[in-house]
């Protein structure tokens, strides 16, 4: 799933113009405009940043690929939009090339996003030893980000990297709370004193019976 990001640099021929005052000074007129904008995920914040490929005022030299307004070379970060983006937690954990992220605060830790792995080469080593950038290159690792609400503008920062642990099958879950907390599972109940019609049933009491994968025959 590690697609290589093709980075393009604008090259343009130089045309020399004589100064109107008859002097020998010459100037190089080079027309450069941004040719593309990449939206990439900053692994230290898990937020999208924009990068302009080409363009800008670079005198007579080709413009380097650089972050918009930053002058930095485009890093090997993951694309903001990918086939992983819309995946739920468990699908993310089991899909090759996808990297799950979590957000933690005073309330607890919750699944946050599913991202493509970064285009940079996969880093070696145990997940727990990796920093933000290296963690983002591994689809067998998950990243947790600290959600800080202490400032007026909430910010997120990389907290830790850990091995991904796919959840157990829905059918093996035996308690209601765990089942209903999983978006990929469905809780099934046993009802008593029920009244049913073509629209369904209404029961006086409902007791959790078991957990299953939606759509199971």
N, C-alpha and C positions, 0 to 999 in steps of 0.2 A: 504494500500500500504506500511505499515510500516513493512518491513521484518526485522527479527532480524539477526544481523551479528554474525555468529558463530565464536568465537575467539578460536583458538587452541594453546595450549602451548606444546612444545616438551619436553617429559620426556625421560630419557635414564638411563639405569642402569650404575653403577660405577664399574669399574674393578680396583683393587689395584695391583700395581706393586712395587716390592722391588727395592730400588736403587742399581745400579751396584757396588757401593763402599761397600756394605755389611751393610750399615746403616739401621736404622729402619724406616727412613722417607718413606712415601708412597705417591703416587700421584693418582689422579683420572683421568682416561682417558675417556673423554666424547666426542663423535663425534656429533656435531650439525651443521645442515645446514638449511638455510631458507626453509620453506616448502610452503610458499605462500606470495604473495605481493598484498596488497589491494590498490587501487587508490581511495582516498576519497576527497571530496570537503571541503576545509577550508572555513567555513562560514564567516570568517573575510575578506577574499580576493576573494572568489568565484573561486579560482584556485585549481587545483588538486595536492595533495601531495601523495607520496607513503609511505606505511607502510609495514614492513616485519613482518610476523607472525611467531614466533619461530626463531630458529637459533641464531647465534652469539656466542661469547665466554663468558660463564657464570660459569666457574669453574665446580664444581660438582653439582650445583643447576640447576633445570629446567629454561630455559630462559623465561622471561616474554614476552608477546606480546608487541612489541615496535615499534615506528616509526623508519624508516631506519636512522641510524646514530644519532638519537636524544635521545634515551633512554626513550621516553615518551610512556605511555600506549596508545593504540589505542583508539581514541575518537569516540563518537557516531555520526559521520558525515555521510552524504549521499554518496552513491556510485557515482563515476564519470560517469559511463555508466549505463543507465537504460532505461526503456520503455518511460520515459519522454524526454530523451535527444533530439530526433529528432522532437519534437512537435513545431509547430509554436505558436506564442503568444496566440491567442484566444483559440486554442485547449489546451494549457497549463493551461490557466486560468479556463477552465471548466472541466478539467480532475482530478478526485480524486487522491490524492497521489502525485501530481506534484506541484512544487513551481517555480513561475516565478521570474526572476531577471532582473533588468534594470541597465543600465550604464549611468552615467551623467557626462558631462563635460561642457566646456564653450559654446559649440555649442548647446547642449540640452540633452534631455533624450531619450534613445532608448531601445527597448527590447533587452536583451542580451542572456540569456540562460533559458532553462527549465530543472529543476533538480528534482530528486526525493526528497521527504521530508527526513530529517535526521532520522536515526534509533533510536535516543534518543526519549524518550517520549515527546509528544506534550506539549508545555508550555502553561500555562494559562495566561489570560490577553489580553487587547486590543493590536492589532498589533503595533500601534504607540509607545507603551511603551516597546517593546521587543528589546533586543540586537541581535547581529549577530547569535549566536548559537540558542537562543530560536526562532528567526524568521524562521530559516531553518527547524524547526520541524513542521511548520504550512502550510498546503496547502491552507488555506484561507488568507494567508498573502503574500505579495511580498517584495522582498528586493532590495534596490537600492545601487549601489556601485559607489564611486567617482573614476573616471578615471583620474589619475594624469599624465600629460605629461611634468611636470616640470623637471623631471630627465631624464638621458640618457636612462634608462630602464623604460618604462611606468609601473606604478603600480596601483593596484586597492585596495580600502579599503571600508569596510561597511560604509554606510552613514545613512540609515534609513530603517524602516520597515513600511509597510502600508497595509491596507485591500485591497484584490484583488477586482477589479471592472471589471467584464466581459464586453466587448464592446457591443454596441447595434447591432442589426441585420443589415446586409448589406443593406437590402431593405429600412431601415429607414433613411439611409444617403442621404442627398439631395445636397451635394456639391462635386465637382470632386476631389479636393485636399484630402479631408478626405477619399474618396473612394479609390483612387489610393495609399494612404499611408497604407492601410490595405492589407496585403498579402493574406487574406482569402476572399477578395471581388474583384469584377470585374466591371469596369466601362463600361457602354454601351452608344454608341454615335449615333446620328442621322446625316446622311451624305447628302450633296446636291451636284448636278452635279457629280454623281458617274458613273464610268465605271467599269463594272463587267465582270469577266470571271470565268473559272472553279477554278481558284486559289484564288478568292476573289474579293473584290471591292476596288477601289481607288477613293476617293472623294476629291473634291476641298476644301470643308470645312467640319469639323466635330464638332458637338455641343453635349456636355454632356447631356444625357437624364435621366439616372437613374443608380443606383448601385444595384448589385445583387450578390448572392452567385454563384460561378462558378459551372457549371453543372446543373443549374436549368432548368427544362423542360419548 
